[in-house]
Amino acid sequence: MAQATKITVEATANAPVEKVWKLWNNPADIMIWNTADPSWHTPSSENDLRVGGKFKNRMEAKDGNFGFDFEGVYDSVVLNKEITYTMADGRQATTLFTEEDGKTHLTTTFDPETQNGPEFQKQGWQSILNSFIKYAETH
């Protein structure tokens, strides 16, 4: 079976990279912005941001009918520039942080999973990224 094409989502925050990096990686902040839809939330977040370190974000529907742990291990961490990790199911994702004129552009590229179509996955990851941008610009 051929490897599925990677999916990329991107957005720009009107905030400096140091602030964006902190909000992206701080568990207390992650619990607020990490949602693709208002009917979901992230009730817990753990983050050991270093090569070999692990992260785990518990994502749940607010009505309690479904939830899952989004978790993985960091492969590369370059302060204010790049985070690459391998998810629990073996897929990989990379987020790049690029600052220009006081704004930070985030680009996340990830291996798709096989249960949902690529467009559905792209929309979900883009929604989470958009939620982060809104949070970063108002906190």
N, C-alpha and C positions, 0 to 999 in steps of 0.2 A: 504494500500500500504506500502510495506517495505521501510525503510529508505535506501537511496542509500549509497553505500560505499564511505567513504571520499577519496579524492584524495590528494596525497603528491608530492610536487616538492622540489628539494634541489640542492644546489650548494655551492661552497666555494670561498670566495674572499681572495685574497692575500693582506689583509688589517686588521688592528686592529679593534676590535669590536666597540670602541668609534667612529671611523671614519665611519664605516659601519652604525651604528645606526643613526648618524647625516644625512648622505646622504639618507638613507631610509626614513627619516621622515621630511626633510626640503622641503617645497613646491617648492622652486626655483629649487632644484635638481630633485624632482619628475617629474616636467614638462619636464626635459631633458631625463631621463632614462625610464620613464613609457610608454613603447611601446613594442608590440609583433612583430611589423612589420614596416619597414621603411615608408610604405604608411599611417601610423597612427601617431598621436601626442597627447599630453596632453596640451591643450592651457591654462588651469587653474587648480590650486590645492589649496585646503584649508585644514589645518590640526590642530586640537586642541587635541594634544596628551596627554590625561588624561582619567581616567575612567569616562565615561559619556560624554566625548568630542566627537565631530563629525569630520569626514573627508569627502571631496568630491573632486574627480578628474574627470575633464571633458575629456573624451576620444573621439576623432573624427578622421574620415578618412580625410586625407589632402585635398582630392578633394571635401570635404564638403557634400558628399552624405549620410553619416550616422554618428551618434554620440550618446553618452549616458553618464550619470553621474554614476560613480562608487563611491558609498557612503555608510557610515555606522556609527556605534557608538561603541566606545571602551568599552570593558568589563573588560579587564585586561591590565595594562601597567607596566612592571617590567624593569626598566632602563637597557639597554644593554643585556637583557635576553629574554623577551617575549612580544608580542603584540597579543591580541585576540580581535576580533571585530565581531559584528553582522551586516551583510549587510542589505540594505534597504528591501530586499525581505525575510529577516528572516534567511538566511543561515549564518553559522559562519565560520570564518577562524582564524588560529593561526600561527604566525611566531615565531620560536625560533632562537636565536642568540647564537652560541657556539664558543668561542674563544679558539684556541689551537696553540701554537708556532707562535703567531702573525698573524694567519689567522683566518677568521671568517666563520663558516659554518652556512648557513641559511636553515631552513626547514620550509616550509609552507604547512599546511594541511587545506583543505577546503571542505565544503559540496558542491557537484556538483549541478548545476542547471539542469532543465529538458529539455531545448530546444535543446541543443547540446550534442553529445555523450561524454562520459567520456574521451576518448583518445584525442578528439579535445580540450576539456577544459584543460587537462593536458599539451598538447603542447603549448597552449596559455599562461598559467600561467608560464610554464617553459621558454618560450621565453622572457617574461617580466623579470623573475628572471635573465636569462642570460644577458639581456640588462643591468640590474642593476649591475651585477658582473663586466662587462666590464667597466662601468662607474666608479664604486668604485675603480677599479684598475688603472684608468688613471686620477683620479682627487684628 
